[in-house]
Amino acid sequence: MRFKPNSVRFTLLLGVLAAISAIALVAVSVSNAAQVETLLPLLIINTFCYGLIAPNAIHNALQLAPEIAGSAAAVIGFLRMLGGATASALVAFLFDGHTVNAMPEVMALFAIASLATYTQLQFHR
């Protein structure tokens, strides 16, 4: 099975990998094994997956309506900033002052929510 970088299967595989790494981050942080050596590889995997998913998703979304690509790109930028602000507020709200659990929990929540949304939209057309 060959994956093309812009294919649905490739994007879904990366989404699953990002969700797994986010869940692993939660498991590591809850188990009190949170150190740079245990958290950094999982953060790198998660960021790498996001770096490949986001441009492909934006390209595919803008490809559907090229005549309004500028406005659509602005809306996408706004939604990305809104998501970042929401995630930041959730991390600040959940932070207990002692552990790193808040950040991985929010990352896992957003990864699972985005994967669920993607699969709903992709497979229930």
PyRosetta script that sets phi, psi and omega in degrees:
from pyrosetta import init, pose_from_sequence

init()
pose = pose_from_sequence("MRFKPNSVRFTLLLGVLAAISAIALVAVSVSNAAQVETLLPLLIINTFCYGLIAPNAIHNALQLAPEIAGSAAAVIGFLRMLGGATASALVAFLFDGHTVNAMPEVMALFAIASLATYTQLQFHR")
pose.set_psi(1, 120.8)
pose.set_omega(1, -178.8)
pose.set_phi(2, -104.1)
pose.set_psi(2, 135.3)
pose.set_omega(2, 179.6)
pose.set_phi(3, -102.5)
pose.set_psi(3, 129.3)
pose.set_omega(3, 171.9)
pose.set_phi(4, -91.3)
pose.set_psi(4, 141.8)
pose.set_omega(4, -176.0)
pose.set_phi(5, -58.3)
pose.set_psi(5, -23.2)
pose.set_omega(5, -177.9)
pose.set_phi(6, -108.0)
pose.set_psi(6, 15.4)
pose.set_omega(6, -176.3)
pose.set_phi(7, -87.6)
pose.set_psi(7, 161.4)
pose.set_omega(7, 179.0)
pose.set_phi(8, -65.9)
pose.set_psi(8, -41.7)
pose.set_omega(8, -179.5)
pose.set_phi(9, -63.0)
pose.set_psi(9, -41.4)
pose.set_omega(9, 179.3)
pose.set_phi(10, -62.3)
pose.set_psi(10, -46.0)
pose.set_omega(10, 179.6)
pose.set_phi(11, -63.7)
pose.set_psi(11, -41.9)
pose.set_omega(11, 178.6)
pose.set_phi(12, -65.1)
pose.set_psi(12, -40.8)
pose.set_omega(12, 177.3)
pose.set_phi(13, -61.0)
pose.set_psi(13, -44.1)
pose.set_omega(13, 178.3)
pose.set_phi(14, -65.6)
pose.set_psi(14, -36.6)
pose.set_omega(14, 177.2)
pose.set_phi(15, -64.1)
pose.set_psi(15, -41.9)
pose.set_omega(15, 177.6)
pose.set_phi(16, -64.8)
pose.set_psi(16, -42.6)
pose.set_omega(16, 178.9)
pose.set_phi(17, -63.4)
pose.set_psi(17, -40.6)
pose.set_omega(17, 177.6)
pose.set_phi(18, -64.4)
pose.set_psi(18, -41.9)
pose.set_omega(18, 178.9)
pose.set_phi(19, -65.6)
pose.set_psi(19, -41.2)
pose.set_omega(19, 178.7)
pose.set_phi(20, -63.6)
pose.set_psi(20, -43.2)
pose.set_omega(20, 179.9)
pose.set_phi(21, -66.4)
pose.set_psi(21, -35.1)
pose.set_omega(21, 177.8)
pose.set_phi(22, -68.3)
pose.set_psi(22, -40.3)
pose.set_omega(22, 177.0)
pose.set_phi(23, -66.0)
pose.set_psi(23, -39.0)
pose.set_omega(23, 176.4)
pose.set_phi(24, -63.8)
pose.set_psi(24, -36.3)
pose.set_omega(24, 175.3)
pose.set_phi(25, -60.9)
pose.set_psi(25, -41.7)
pose.set_omega(25, 177.6)
pose.set_phi(26, -63.6)
pose.set_psi(26, -45.2)
pose.set_omega(26, -179.3)
pose.set_phi(27, -61.3)
pose.set_psi(27, -42.7)
pose.set_omega(27, 179.7)
pose.set_phi(28, -66.6)
pose.set_psi(28, -42.6)
pose.set_omega(28, -177.3)
pose.set_phi(29, -71.3)
pose.set_psi(29, -32.9)
pose.set_omega(29, 178.8)
pose.set_phi(30, -74.4)
pose.set_psi(30, -30.3)
pose.set_omega(30, -177.8)
pose.set_phi(31, -81.0)
pose.set_psi(31, 7.1)
pose.set_omega(31, 179.9)
pose.set_phi(32, 61.7)
pose.set_psi(32, 23.4)
pose.set_omega(32, 175.5)
pose.set_phi(33, -102.2)
pose.set_psi(33, 16.8)
pose.set_omega(33, -175.3)
pose.set_phi(34, -73.2)
pose.set_psi(34, 106.8)
pose.set_omega(34, 174.0)
pose.set_phi(35, -137.8)
pose.set_psi(35, 169.5)
pose.set_omega(35, -179.5)
pose.set_phi(36, -57.5)
pose.set_psi(36, -39.8)
pose.set_omega(36, -177.0)
pose.set_phi(37, -67.9)
pose.set_psi(37, -26.0)
pose.set_omega(37, -179.0)
pose.set_phi(38, -95.9)
pose.set_psi(38, -31.0)
pose.set_omega(38, -177.3)
pose.set_phi(39, -85.8)
pose.set_psi(39, -38.1)
pose.set_omega(39, -173.2)
pose.set_phi(40, -61.0)
pose.set_psi(40, -45.6)
pose.set_omega(40, 178.3)
pose.set_phi(41, -61.0)
pose.set_psi(41, -37.5)
pose.set_omega(41, 178.8)
pose.set_phi(42, -69.5)
pose.set_psi(42, -37.6)
pose.set_omega(42, 175.7)
pose.set_phi(43, -66.0)
pose.set_psi(43, -38.0)
pose.set_omega(43, 178.6)
pose.set_phi(44, -64.9)
pose.set_psi(44, -44.5)
pose.set_omega(44, 178.6)
pose.set_phi(45, -60.9)
pose.set_psi(45, -45.4)
pose.set_omega(45, -179.3)
pose.set_phi(46, -62.5)
pose.set_psi(46, -45.7)
pose.set_omega(46, -179.9)
pose.set_phi(47, -66.8)
pose.set_psi(47, -38.9)
pose.set_omega(47, 177.3)
pose.set_phi(48, -61.0)
pose.set_psi(48, -45.9)
pose.set_omega(48, 179.1)
pose.set_phi(49, -62.9)
pose.set_psi(49, -44.0)
pose.set_omega(49, 179.2)
pose.set_phi(50, -62.5)
pose.set_psi(50, -39.2)
pose.set_omega(50, 179.5)
pose.set_phi(51, -64.1)
pose.set_psi(51, -26.5)
pose.set_omega(51, 176.5)
pose.set_phi(52, -91.0)
pose.set_psi(52, -31.7)
pose.set_omega(52, -178.6)
pose.set_phi(53, -73.3)
pose.set_psi(53, -48.3)
pose.set_omega(53, -171.4)
pose.set_phi(54, -58.1)
pose.set_psi(54, -51.0)
pose.set_omega(54, -179.7)
pose.set_phi(55, -63.3)
pose.set_psi(55, -38.9)
pose.set_omega(55, 178.6)
pose.set_phi(56, -65.7)
pose.set_psi(56, -41.5)
pose.set_omega(56, 179.5)
pose.set_phi(57, -65.8)
pose.set_psi(57, -42.3)
pose.set_omega(57, 179.2)
pose.set_phi(58, -65.5)
pose.set_psi(58, -43.0)
pose.set_omega(58, 177.9)
pose.set_phi(59, -59.6)
pose.set_psi(59, -46.5)
pose.set_omega(59, -179.7)
pose.set_phi(60, -65.5)
pose.set_psi(60, -36.3)
pose.set_omega(60, 178.9)
pose.set_phi(61, -68.9)
pose.set_psi(61, -42.1)
pose.set_omega(61, -178.4)
pose.set_phi(62, -74.8)
pose.set_psi(62, -23.2)
pose.set_omega(62, -179.4)
pose.set_phi(63, -66.8)
pose.set_psi(63, -25.7)
pose.set_omega(63, -178.5)
pose.set_phi(64, -71.1)
pose.set_psi(64, -28.4)
pose.set_omega(64, -177.9)
pose.set_phi(65, -140.1)
pose.set_psi(65, 75.3)
pose.set_omega(65, -175.7)
pose.set_phi(66, -66.0)
pose.set_psi(66, -22.7)
pose.set_omega(66, -178.3)
pose.set_phi(67, -71.6)
pose.set_psi(67, -20.0)
pose.set_omega(67, 177.9)
pose.set_phi(68, -120.7)
pose.set_psi(68, 31.7)
pose.set_omega(68, -175.5)
pose.set_phi(69, -61.1)
pose.set_psi(69, -37.2)
pose.set_omega(69, -179.8)
pose.set_phi(70, -63.8)
pose.set_psi(70, -47.7)
pose.set_omega(70, 179.0)
pose.set_phi(71, -66.1)
pose.set_psi(71, -40.8)
pose.set_omega(71, 179.6)
pose.set_phi(72, -64.5)
pose.set_psi(72, -39.6)
pose.set_omega(72, 177.8)
pose.set_phi(73, -64.1)
pose.set_psi(73, -37.2)
pose.set_omega(73, 177.6)
pose.set_phi(74, -65.4)
pose.set_psi(74, -41.1)
pose.set_omega(74, 177.9)
pose.set_phi(75, -64.3)
pose.set_psi(75, -41.8)
pose.set_omega(75, 178.3)
pose.set_phi(76, -61.8)
pose.set_psi(76, -43.5)
pose.set_omega(76, 177.3)
pose.set_phi(77, -61.0)
pose.set_psi(77, -41.8)
pose.set_omega(77, 178.1)
pose.set_phi(78, -62.5)
pose.set_psi(78, -44.8)
pose.set_omega(78, -179.0)
pose.set_phi(79, -65.8)
pose.set_psi(79, -35.9)
pose.set_omega(79, 176.9)
pose.set_phi(80, -65.1)
pose.set_psi(80, -43.1)
pose.set_omega(80, 178.0)
pose.set_phi(81, -66.1)
pose.set_psi(81, -39.4)
pose.set_omega(81, 177.6)
pose.set_phi(82, -63.4)
pose.set_psi(82, -41.9)
pose.set_omega(82, 177.1)
pose.set_phi(83, -63.3)
pose.set_psi(83, -41.4)
pose.set_omega(83, 177.8)
pose.set_phi(84, -64.4)
pose.set_psi(84, -41.8)
pose.set_omega(84, 178.7)
pose.set_phi(85, -66.1)
pose.set_psi(85, -39.8)
pose.set_omega(85, 178.3)
pose.set_phi(86, -64.7)
pose.set_psi(86, -44.3)
pose.set_omega(86, 178.7)
pose.set_phi(87, -62.8)
pose.set_psi(87, -41.6)
pose.set_omega(87, 178.7)
pose.set_phi(88, -62.9)
pose.set_psi(88, -42.0)
pose.set_omega(88, 178.6)
pose.set_phi(89, -65.6)
pose.set_psi(89, -39.7)
pose.set_omega(89, 178.1)
pose.set_phi(90, -64.9)
pose.set_psi(90, -41.7)
pose.set_omega(90, 178.3)
pose.set_phi(91, -62.9)
pose.set_psi(91, -44.3)
pose.set_omega(91, 178.9)
pose.set_phi(92, -63.1)
pose.set_psi(92, -38.7)
pose.set_omega(92, 179.9)
pose.set_phi(93, -68.2)
pose.set_psi(93, -40.2)
pose.set_omega(93, -176.6)
pose.set_phi(94, -84.5)
pose.set_psi(94, -13.1)
pose.set_omega(94, -176.9)
pose.set_phi(95, -67.3)
pose.set_psi(95, 126.3)
pose.set_omega(95, -178.2)
pose.set_phi(96, -96.0)
pose.set_psi(96, -1.8)
pose.set_omega(96, 178.1)
pose.set_phi(97, 92.2)
pose.set_psi(97, -6.1)
pose.set_omega(97, -175.3)
pose.set_phi(98, -129.8)
pose.set_psi(98, -31.8)
pose.set_omega(98, -174.1)
pose.set_phi(99, -117.2)
pose.set_psi(99, 168.9)
pose.set_omega(99, 178.5)
pose.set_phi(100, -98.3)
pose.set_psi(100, 15.4)
pose.set_omega(100, -173.9)
pose.set_phi(101, -64.8)
pose.set_psi(101, -30.5)
pose.set_omega(101, -173.4)
pose.set_phi(102, -62.9)
pose.set_psi(102, -46.4)
pose.set_omega(102, -176.4)
pose.set_phi(103, -64.6)
pose.set_psi(103, -50.2)
pose.set_omega(103, 178.7)
pose.set_phi(104, -63.3)
pose.set_psi(104, -33.2)
pose.set_omega(104, 178.6)
pose.set_phi(105, -64.4)
pose.set_psi(105, -43.1)
pose.set_omega(105, 179.0)
pose.set_phi(106, -68.9)
pose.set_psi(106, -39.0)
pose.set_omega(106, 177.3)
pose.set_phi(107, -61.3)
pose.set_psi(107, -44.2)
pose.set_omega(107, 179.3)
pose.set_phi(108, -65.4)
pose.set_psi(108, -40.8)
pose.set_omega(108, 178.4)
pose.set_phi(109, -59.8)
pose.set_psi(109, -47.1)
pose.set_omega(109, -179.3)
pose.set_phi(110, -69.7)
pose.set_psi(110, -37.7)
pose.set_omega(110, 179.3)
pose.set_phi(111, -65.4)
pose.set_psi(111, -44.4)
pose.set_omega(111, 179.8)
pose.set_phi(112, -68.3)
pose.set_psi(112, -40.3)
pose.set_omega(112, 178.8)
pose.set_phi(113, -64.5)
pose.set_psi(113, -41.4)
pose.set_omega(113, 179.9)
pose.set_phi(114, -70.5)
pose.set_psi(114, -36.8)
pose.set_omega(114, 177.4)
pose.set_phi(115, -66.2)
pose.set_psi(115, -41.4)
pose.set_omega(115, 178.6)
pose.set_phi(116, -65.4)
pose.set_psi(116, -42.0)
pose.set_omega(116, 178.3)
pose.set_phi(117, -63.8)
pose.set_psi(117, -43.7)
pose.set_omega(117, -179.8)
pose.set_phi(118, -61.6)
pose.set_psi(118, -46.2)
pose.set_omega(118, -178.6)
pose.set_phi(119, -67.1)
pose.set_psi(119, -36.9)
pose.set_omega(119, 176.9)
pose.set_phi(120, -61.8)
pose.set_psi(120, -46.9)
pose.set_omega(120, -178.2)
pose.set_phi(121, -69.9)
pose.set_psi(121, -36.7)
pose.set_omega(121, -174.9)
pose.set_phi(122, -77.0)
pose.set_psi(122, -40.6)
pose.set_omega(122, -170.8)
pose.set_phi(123, -102.5)
pose.set_psi(123, -2.9)
pose.set_omega(123, 178.8)
pose.set_phi(124, -122.9)
pose.set_psi(124, 50.7)
pose.set_omega(124, 180.0)
pose.set_phi(125, -79.9)
pose.dump_pdb("model.pdb")
